[in-house]
Amino acid sequence: SVLWLWVALPCTAWCSWHFVNSLNSQASAKVAAARRESMKMLSVLEKMLQTIVDMRLPVHFFFEWPVTSTGWTLGVVKRIMRKFMPFTMRIDGCEYGCASLQNSRLRLRKPWRIQTSHGPLSRLPELNKTCSGTHQHGITRGKDATHSGRYTKKFAKAFGSAMIKSGHLVNSLFDEENDDEMPDNEEDRERLYAELFGDYDSEKEEPDHDDDVKPGEEPG
């Protein structure tokens, strides 16, 4: 079976308003702290993804952030996308039911960029819908801004259905003929996950002494 890893780290440290706040002496310290914390999370993510690939686990990756996030320009983010999730999807939340809490007739555009390791899935039209221009938009601020950060049922159904239909491992990161399966034994699965997330007692094992982008395309 194939596992799907969806990553959506907090993006507020890299939003455009934080750039404005960074110019304010009182807010700049909070912005700097938020960005340091974000960099730590990105570092952990990169190590985890590399571990999954090294262990040849049948896992596909997704990473979602708003299109406007300045975090996309970070070197570590570019490296993670190039190595692990080179395929791009571009969607607008208004096409997936994202609407204002104040007035449900107003859609919230909420432009998202999603990177993935699954090339065929990244090219599906239903996962690359952008604003049709047939509706009015509200302003994404205040409670609506917080609300827009939550995935809608339509969004979840679109991606969930596509994942189920594309449950086979088609990925340039793995050799298809040598795909590893998850261990059948529950104890082995627990050990595997513990190794991934750092809770496994390595002393029980022998030590190891070996030392701009269009949908579906890879960024240059």
C-alpha positions in Angstrom: 0.0 0.0 0.0 1.0 3.6 -0.6 1.1 6.2 2.2 0.4 9.9 1.6 2.3 12.6 3.6 0.7 16.0 3.5 2.7 18.9 4.9 1.3 22.3 5.7 3.6 24.1 8.0 2.5 27.4 9.6 3.0 30.1 6.9 2.4 33.3 8.9 6.1 33.9 9.4 6.5 34.4 5.7 3.3 36.3 4.8 3.5 39.7 3.1 2.1 41.4 6.3 5.0 40.0 8.3 7.4 41.8 5.9 5.6 45.1 6.7 5.7 44.2 10.4 9.4 43.5 10.2 9.9 47.2 9.5 8.4 48.0 12.8 10.9 47.8 15.6 8.5 46.5 18.2 7.1 43.8 15.9 10.4 42.9 14.2 11.6 40.7 17.2 8.4 38.6 17.0 8.8 38.2 13.2 12.4 37.1 13.6 11.4 34.6 16.3 8.6 33.2 14.1 11.0 32.8 11.2 13.6 31.1 13.3 11.0 28.6 14.5 9.9 28.1 10.9 13.4 27.4 9.8 13.7 24.7 12.5 10.6 23.0 11.2 11.8 23.1 7.7 15.1 21.5 8.8 13.3 18.7 10.6 11.1 18.2 7.5 14.1 17.9 5.2 15.7 15.3 7.4 12.5 13.3 7.7 11.9 13.3 4.0 15.5 12.2 3.3 15.1 9.4 5.9 11.9 8.2 4.1 13.6 8.1 0.8 16.7 6.4 2.1 14.5 3.7 3.6 12.7 3.3 0.3 9.2 3.6 2.0 6.2 3.7 -0.4 5.3 7.3 0.5 4.2 10.2 -1.6 4.8 13.8 -0.4 2.7 17.0 -0.6 3.6 20.5 0.6 1.1 23.3 0.7 1.6 27.0 1.2 -0.1 30.1 -0.2 1.2 31.2 -3.5 2.1 34.6 -2.0 4.2 33.2 0.8 7.8 34.6 0.6 8.9 31.3 2.1 9.0 29.8 -1.4 12.1 31.8 -2.0 14.1 30.3 0.9 17.0 28.1 -0.1 15.9 25.2 2.1 12.4 25.3 0.6 13.8 25.3 -3.0 16.1 22.4 -2.1 13.3 20.4 -0.5 11.0 20.9 -3.6 13.8 20.1 -6.0 14.8 16.9 -4.2 11.5 15.5 -3.0 8.5 17.3 -4.5 9.4 18.6 -8.0 5.8 18.7 -9.4 3.5 21.7 -8.9 -0.2 22.2 -8.6 -1.8 25.7 -8.6 -5.3 26.1 -7.2 -7.6 28.8 -5.9 -9.7 28.1 -2.8 -12.7 29.9 -4.3 -13.1 27.0 -6.8 -13.2 24.5 -3.8 -15.9 26.1 -1.8 -13.8 28.6 0.2 -16.3 31.4 1.2 -16.6 34.3 3.6 -18.0 33.7 7.1 -19.6 37.2 6.9 -21.3 36.6 3.6 -21.5 33.1 2.1 -22.2 34.5 -1.3 -18.7 36.0 -1.4 -15.9 33.5 -2.2 -12.4 33.8 -0.8 -9.8 33.4 -3.5 -7.1 31.9 -1.3 -4.5 31.1 -3.9 -2.5 27.9 -3.0 0.6 26.3 -4.4 1.0 22.6 -3.8 4.2 20.7 -4.5 4.2 16.9 -4.8 6.3 13.9 -5.6 3.5 12.3 -7.7 3.8 13.6 -11.2 0.7 12.0 -12.8 -1.5 13.2 -9.9 -0.1 16.8 -10.2 -1.4 17.0 -13.8 -5.0 16.2 -13.0 -7.3 19.1 -14.0 -9.5 18.7 -10.9 -6.5 19.4 -8.8 -5.4 22.5 -10.7 -8.6 24.6 -10.7 -8.0 28.4 -10.5 -10.6 31.1 -10.3 -13.2 30.9 -13.1 -14.1 34.6 -12.7 -17.8 33.8 -12.4 -18.3 34.9 -8.8 -17.5 37.7 -6.5 -14.7 37.6 -3.9 -14.6 38.9 -0.4 -11.6 40.3 1.4 -9.5 37.7 3.1 -8.9 39.4 6.5 -9.7 38.9 10.2 -11.8 35.9 10.9 -12.1 35.1 7.2 -8.3 35.0 6.9 -8.2 32.4 9.7 -11.2 30.5 8.2 -9.6 30.4 4.8 -6.6 28.5 6.2 -8.9 25.4 6.8 -9.4 23.0 3.9 -13.0 22.8 2.7 -14.9 19.5 2.3 -14.8 20.0 -1.5 -11.0 20.4 -1.3 -10.6 17.3 0.8 -12.9 15.2 -1.4 -11.0 16.2 -4.6 -7.6 15.3 -3.2 -8.8 12.3 -1.3 -10.5 10.8 -4.3 -7.5 11.4 -6.5 -5.2 9.8 -4.0 -7.4 6.7 -3.8 -7.5 6.4 -7.6 -3.7 6.9 -7.9 -2.8 4.6 -5.1 0.0 2.9 -7.0 3.6 4.2 -6.6 4.7 6.1 -9.7 7.5 8.3 -8.6 10.9 9.1 -10.1 12.3 9.0 -6.5 11.8 5.2 -6.4 12.5 2.4 -8.8 9.0 1.0 -9.6 10.2 -2.6 -9.9 11.9 -2.5 -6.5 9.2 -0.7 -4.5 9.3 -1.7 -0.8 6.1 -2.5 1.0 5.3 -1.6 4.6 6.1 -4.5 7.0 3.2 -6.9 7.7 4.2 -7.5 11.2 2.8 -4.9 13.7 6.0 -4.9 15.8 8.1 -4.3 12.7 5.8 -1.4 11.7 6.1 0.1 15.2 9.9 -0.1 15.0 9.9 1.4 11.6 7.8 4.5 12.7 9.8 4.8 15.9 13.0 4.9 13.9 11.6 7.7 11.7 10.4 9.8 14.5 13.3 9.3 16.9 11.8 7.1 19.6 13.4 3.8 18.7 16.1 2.4 21.0 19.0 1.9 18.5 20.9 -0.2 21.1 18.6 -3.0 20.4 19.9 -3.2 16.8 23.4 -3.8 15.5 25.1 -0.4 14.9 25.4 0.8 11.4 29.0 1.8 10.5 28.4 2.8 6.9 29.0 6.2 6.7 7.9 29.4 -12.1 6.1 26.8 -12.7 3.3 25.2 -14.7 1.2 22.4 -13.3 3.0 19.1 -13.6 6.3 20.5 -14.6 9.6 20.5 -12.7 11.0 24.0 -11.7 14.2 25.0 -13.4 
